[in-house]
Amino acid sequence: MKKLNVLRIILCSIFLVVFNVFFFVIGGTEHNLSVWISYGFIHFAYFMLLLTPRLVRDGQSRAIFGFSLYTISSGYFFVQLIIGIIFILIAPENQNPALLTQLGIAGVYGILLVINMIANEHTANVEEKREDEIAFVKNASVRVKNLMGNIKDKEARKKVESVYDTIYSSPVKSHPELVQVEKRMLTLVKDLESAVSSGDKEKIISSANTLLAAVNERNMNLKMLNNH
């Protein structure tokens, strides 16, 4: 086991060891139900705090996602610790106040936690979609740019440069209705690559014109869809 993992385990165990030593040394092992309920809720809150890193959604904003969940879990833990200790010290014979109060706090915590997790999922999905959209335009433009150095004919190279400029300046934000058009664009990029490999000027110009028309069609449709 790596030293870092050992240190993390030690750090996570400090509270449990200290709390339980104080609990059993000062209070002994004989307690009524309200005390044991409070004891259990304190441990539950602490374990949820330790579990929080596993609830954080991966993504570009992982640090922000983690901060929001840590804030909620930390707040719940400290509130529960204070309330729990109060009930442990008072040790009421009727367990209902201890149970209902701490269950209510746990319920509020659960609601806030889930709401934030849902919001984080939505944000992460939007970021992933955005990254995919940027990757599409970037991938297509890079592939076309790489072809220009392999074209000897000036007219053909100028036509491919025009295609590159159009793709490079295209909006990265896409639309679900343009999936087929964008797939066709990637196929046409592949056709252009084949044409450049063949060295056939007319084939290069023809493939470039077809790809350019597809790019313009995609951009025009995207503009229309975004205006609706």
Residue pairs with C-beta under 8 A, 6 or more apart in sequence:
12 50
15 46
16 43
16 46
19 42
23 39
23 88
27 35
27 88
31 39
31 88
31 91
32 91
32 92
32 93
32 95
33 95
34 87
34 91
34 92
34 93
34 94
34 95
34 97
34 98
34 99
35 87
35 88
35 91
35 98
37 87
37 95
37 98
37 99
37 102
38 83
38 84
38 85
38 87
38 88
38 98
38 102
39 84
39 88
41 80
41 84
41 102
41 103
41 105
41 106
42 80
42 81
42 84
42 85
44 80
44 106
45 76
45 77
45 80
45 81
45 84
45 106
45 109
46 77
48 73
48 76
48 77
48 109
49 73
49 74
49 76
49 77
52 66
52 69
52 70
52 73
53 66
55 69
55 113
55 117
56 62
56 65
56 66
56 69
56 120
57 65
57 117
57 120
57 121
57 124
58 124
59 65
59 120
59 123
59 124
59 127
59 128
60 124
60 127
60 131
61 120
61 123
61 124
61 127
65 120
65 123
65 124
68 116
68 120
69 113
69 116
69 117
69 120
72 109
72 112
72 113
72 116
73 109
73 113
76 105
76 106
76 109
79 105
80 102
80 105
80 106
83 101
83 102
83 105
84 102
87 97
87 98
87 101
87 102
92 98
130 172
130 173
133 172
133 173
133 174
134 172
136 172
136 174
136 182
137 167
137 168
137 170
137 171
137 172
139 186
140 167
140 185
140 186
140 189
141 164
141 167
141 168
143 189
143 193
144 160
144 163
144 164
144 167
144 189
144 192
144 211
145 164
145 168
147 160
147 192
147 193
147 196
148 157
148 160
148 161
148 164
150 196
150 197
151 157
151 160
151 196
151 204
152 199
153 201
153 204
155 201
155 205
156 201
156 204
156 205
156 208
159 204
159 205
159 208
159 209
159 212
160 192
160 196
160 204
160 208
162 208
162 212
163 192
163 208
163 211
163 212
163 215
166 212
166 215
166 216
166 219
167 215
170 215
170 218
170 219
171 219
171 222
173 222
173 226
174 182
174 222
175 221
175 222
175 225
175 226
177 221
177 225
178 218
178 221
178 222
178 225
181 214
181 217
181 218
181 221
182 218
184 214
185 211
185 214
185 215
185 218
188 207
188 210
188 211
188 214
189 211
191 207
191 210
191 211
192 204
192 207
192 208
192 211
194 207
195 203
195 204
195 206
195 207
195 208
196 204
